[in-house]
Amino acid sequence: MKLDAVKLGTATAIVSAVLWVICSLLVAAVPGGMMNMSGSMMHADMANMQWTLTTTGFLVGLVVWSVLAGVVVWAVAALYNRLLG
């Protein structure tokens, strides 16, 4: 079964954007808890660090991560289709 690479990439970009918004809201609401969770996820001690959440950073991150995720998944789907023959 072939995948529609464009639709899958677009869906991934949209889901990534939603996750970015949720994550940013959590950082704004509970910055300490999110820093602890992030440190645990990266096996790092981030206790002495702090978040810098600006409108510009939020928007740039939203666009960059969404586009990057969409392009990566589009490439994976395109390669998958090509390998199917």
Secondary structure as the mmCIF struct_conf table of DSSP 4:
data_model
#
loop_
_struct_conf.conf_type_id
_struct_conf.id
_struct_conf.beg_label_comp_id
_struct_conf.beg_label_asym_id
_struct_conf.beg_label_seq_id
_struct_conf.end_label_comp_id
_struct_conf.end_label_asym_id
_struct_conf.end_label_seq_id
HELX_RH_AL_P HELX_RH_AL_P1 ALA A 5 ALA A 29
HELX_RH_AL_P HELX_RH_AL_P2 PRO A 31 MET A 41
TURN_TY1_P TURN_TY1_P1 MET A 42 HIS A 43
TURN_TY1_P TURN_TY1_P2 ALA A 47 ASN A 48
HELX_RH_AL_P HELX_RH_AL_P3 THR A 55 LEU A 84
#
